[in-house]
Amino acid sequence: MRRGSLRVRVSKDAQAPAAGTAVASAPASAVSVSGPETPARTDYPTVNAPLTGIFYRSPSPQAPAFIQVGSQVAEGEVIGLIEAMKLFNEIRATASGKVRRIMIESGQLVRAHQPIVELE
C-alpha cells in the first residue's frame, strides 16, 4: 500500500525485513510497561479491590487516612476509595480485624481482585 512517500507492505510470512528497509524501533530503555505488582500470597485474610481504578487512603489530600497499620476495622467499615471513570467508590472491609499491612499506596493503580489490606 502506498500513500504519498509512505509505503507499507503486509505479508503472511514471518520473515525479517529486506536489507535496506528501515524499521522503526524504540530503544529498550525508553519502553517501560509496568503495572501494580501482585503481592505474595498470604495466610492472613485480605480485603481485595472490587474493581480496577486509582486507590486513595483518604477522602481528600488534607484529610487523615481511613485506616492505618494497627487500626481495628469492622466488617463493612470504609477503608478507602477507588476512583474509576471519574466516580469515587467506597471500599468496605469484608471482614473484621486488625490492619496488619496496607499493600497499596494512595494514588496507585489497583486491579480488580488485587489485595489492598491484610488483616490479622
Residue pairs with C-beta under 8 A, 6 or more apart in sequence:
1 7
1 8
1 9
1 10
2 8
17 23
35 109
35 111
36 104
36 108
36 109
36 110
36 111
36 114
38 114
39 103
39 115
42 115
42 118
44 100
44 118
44 119
44 120
45 95
45 97
45 118
45 119
46 103
46 115
46 116
46 117
46 118
46 119
47 79
47 91
47 93
47 94
47 95
47 115
47 116
47 117
47 119
48 94
48 113
48 114
48 115
48 116
49 55
49 82
49 91
49 104
49 110
49 111
49 112
49 113
49 114
49 115
49 116
50 82
50 89
50 91
50 112
51 82
51 84
51 89
51 112
52 84
52 109
52 110
52 111
52 112
53 82
53 83
53 84
53 85
53 89
53 109
53 110
54 82
54 83
54 84
54 107
54 108
54 109
54 110
55 80
55 81
55 82
55 91
55 104
55 105
55 106
55 107
55 108
55 109
55 110
55 116
56 80
56 81
56 82
56 83
56 88
56 106
56 107
57 65
57 66
57 67
57 80
57 102
57 105
57 106
58 64
58 65
58 66
58 106
59 66
59 81
65 106
66 78
66 79
66 80
67 73
67 79
67 80
67 99
67 102
67 117
68 99
68 102
69 99
69 100
69 101
69 102
70 98
70 99
71 98
71 99
72 96
72 97
72 98
72 99
73 79
73 93
73 96
73 97
73 98
73 99
73 117
73 119
74 93
74 96
75 92
75 93
75 94
75 95
75 96
76 92
76 93
77 92
77 93
78 90
78 91
78 92
79 91
79 92
79 93
79 116
79 117
80 91
80 116
80 117
81 88
81 89
81 90
81 91
82 88
82 89
82 91
82 110
83 89
91 116
93 117
93 119
95 119
96 119
97 119
97 120
98 119
98 120
99 117
99 118
99 119
100 118
100 119
100 120
101 117
101 118
102 116
102 117
102 118
103 115
103 116
103 117
103 118
104 110
104 114
104 116
110 116
